[in-house]
Amino acid sequence: MPKKGSKQPYKPRREYQYTIKDIAELAGMTRNALNVAKAHGKIDPAIFRSVVTFLIRRIIDRRLSGDIFAPARQAAKKVKRARRGVQVSRKRPRKAGNRK
């Protein structure tokens, strides 16, 4: 336990980084739509407070419209489902006897 009046031990400063892609993913929108919002002055990605208020507004708007789990669904990684059946394109396969 440190003595009274002594200095606090040195703790390195932590820095966090986020990108436009991260903000768009959390907001459930594309990067182009986020750039439009930025051009309209709704968000300034350089100011953290602006980013947080924008995300809160987006989440509240999405939940009021009835999509309760909107940000959680968009932020999750999408799992590709395997297609059923052998035929992927909708063309019919050629028969061996019909070659020209």
C-alpha positions in Angstrom: 0.0 0.0 0.0 1.5 3.4 -1.0 2.2 6.0 1.6 -0.1 9.1 1.9 1.0 11.9 -0.4 3.0 9.7 -2.7 2.6 9.7 -6.5 0.4 7.2 -8.3 2.4 4.5 -10.1 2.9 5.1 -13.8 0.3 3.5 -16.0 0.7 3.6 -19.8 -2.1 5.4 -21.6 -4.4 3.1 -23.6 -5.5 4.2 -27.0 -8.4 2.7 -28.9 -9.0 2.8 -32.6 -12.1 2.5 -34.7 -12.7 2.9 -38.5 -15.5 4.0 -40.7 -16.1 0.3 -41.4 -16.6 -0.4 -37.7 -19.0 2.5 -37.2 -21.0 1.4 -40.3 -21.2 -2.2 -39.1 -22.4 -1.2 -35.7 -25.0 1.2 -37.1 -26.3 -1.4 -39.5 -25.6 0.6 -42.7 -23.2 0.6 -45.6 -20.1 2.7 -45.7 -21.6 4.8 -48.5 -24.7 5.5 -46.4 -22.4 6.5 -43.6 -20.5 8.8 -45.9 -23.8 10.5 -46.9 -24.6 10.9 -43.2 -21.2 12.5 -42.7 -21.8 14.9 -45.6 -25.1 15.9 -44.1 -23.4 16.7 -40.8 -25.1 14.0 -38.8 -21.8 12.4 -37.7 -18.1 13.4 -37.4 -16.0 10.3 -37.1 -13.1 12.2 -35.7 -15.1 13.2 -32.6 -15.9 10.2 -30.3 -18.9 11.9 -28.7 -20.4 12.4 -32.1 -20.0 8.7 -33.0 -21.6 7.6 -29.8 -24.6 9.9 -30.1 -25.1 8.9 -33.7 -25.0 5.1 -32.8 -27.4 5.7 -29.9 -29.8 7.5 -32.2 -29.6 4.8 -34.9 -30.2 2.0 -32.3 -33.2 3.8 -30.8 -34.7 4.5 -34.2 -34.3 0.9 -35.3 -35.8 -0.4 -32.1 -38.8 2.0 -32.3 -39.5 0.8 -35.8 -39.8 -2.7 -34.4 -36.4 -4.2 -35.1 -35.4 -5.0 -31.5 -32.1 -6.8 -32.2 -31.0 -4.7 -35.2 -27.4 -3.9 -34.2 -26.7 -7.3 -32.8 -27.8 -9.0 -36.0 -25.8 -6.7 -38.3 -22.6 -6.8 -36.3 -22.5 -10.6 -36.2 -20.5 -12.4 -38.8 -22.7 -13.9 -41.4 -22.4 -17.7 -41.8 -22.6 -18.9 -45.4 -25.1 -21.7 -45.8 -24.4 -24.6 -48.1 -26.6 -24.8 -51.1 -28.8 -27.8 -51.3 -28.8 -29.9 -54.5 -26.1 -30.4 -57.1 -27.3 -28.0 -59.7 -26.2 -24.4 -58.8 -27.0 -22.6 -62.0 -30.5 -22.9 -63.3 -29.4 -24.2 -66.7 -30.3 -27.7 -67.6 -27.3 -30.0 -68.0 -26.4 -31.1 -71.5 -27.2 -34.7 -72.5 -24.3 -36.7 -73.9 -26.1 -37.5 -77.2 -27.1 -33.9 -78.1 -23.6 -32.5 -79.0 -23.3 -30.4 -82.1 
